Amino acid sequence: MGHGRIDTHCHVIPPGYCDWLEAQPGYRGPRFDWSPESALGAFDSLGVETGILSLSTPGVWVDGHTSASEATAWARRVNEYCAELVRAQPDRFGFFATVPLPDVDAAVTEARYALETLHADGVVLMSNIDGVYPGAPDWDPLMDVLDAEAATLFVHPTGPPSAPLPGVAAALVDFPAETTRAAVNLCAHGCPQRYPNIAVLLSHAGGFLPYVASRISTLAPVVATALAESLTQEALRSFWFDTALSGSPYALPSLLAFADPDHVTFGSDWPHAPLETARQFTDGLDLALPGARAAAVARDNAEILFPRLAARKASAR
């Protein structure tokens, strides 16, 4: 495919963040070595021109052990660090802002600051915070801000409220299920209709959503009559989908048969996906897509979400 991709699913590890995570009671996640230079090296290896950075799970709220003030301080620290990277190299970096949910008022304040002052490319939310999922009415004030800003909302999976299968890492099956639950909850609460200016980008090809979309829309009138008008094919197809860890002969046909062709963007999941893993799925994506579709997924569709990158490409001609 060559260089020029926009990677809508790649992660940042700000200075001190891993140390802070490891100090949280009960945190057992991985530790990553990250730097702007290592990110650019990974981008070059994968043919990525611009990476839209985001903080991965668990974000700034760790299993209820984090104080609201600590989460708020870390969200600001993450966002200002990312903004500095973008200011230094706007052609190579963008970022989704972190907000300190479950404190909704603080999340609203941080979202406004990040979008209006730091010029973030959107906002990232975990698939749930203490069992509350995007679309929950309690989070409507934040959604109001995102809609008013015509923001992109990136939904990233995190651990489920219940325990994972014994010995089976949550990343294997729970993360795709989490993305699916978040998407369905957004639709169940009518968010695509109530917030038409928000572009919701789902991780990992939407989890299981493309595979079960017809099941959901067909069964909703039978088993959840009150939600039948919300859980429609039209609402479920309103989402955007990244291809992180999904460039396979099994996942791609389902995604491409379901998704709006303009709503699929490239994702690597680096560094949480090691470079060789990211390259394996990227190669699978390149093999599966015809030329025009490959160009759309690699860059053109993302330029709809991030018009500043389209403007930069045009000005460079």
FENQUINOR-V87184 format. One record per run of one state. SS is the DSSP state (A for helix, B for strand, O for the rest). FROM is the first residue (numbers start at 1). TO is the last residue. If there is no record, write none. Layout:
SS:FROM:TO ; SS:FROM:TO
This chain:
O:1:4 ; B:5:11 ; O:12:16 ; A:17:22 ; O:23:35 ; A:36:46 ; O:47:47 ; B:48:54 ; O:55:67 ; A:68:88 ; O:89:92 ; B:93:98 ; O:99:103 ; A:104:117 ; O:118:121 ; B:122:126 ; O:127:127 ; B:128:129 ; O:130:131 ; B:132:133 ; O:134:136 ; A:137:148 ; O:149:151 ; B:152:156 ; O:157:169 ; A:170:188 ; O:189:190 ; A:191:194 ; O:195:198 ; B:199:202 ; O:203:203 ; A:204:206 ; O:207:208 ; A:209:223 ; O:224:224 ; A:225:227 ; O:228:232 ; A:233:236 ; O:237:239 ; B:240:242 ; O:243:250 ; A:251:258 ; O:259:260 ; A:261:263 ; B:264:265 ; O:266:274 ; A:275:288 ; O:289:290 ; A:291:305 ; O:306:306 ; A:307:316 ; O:317:317
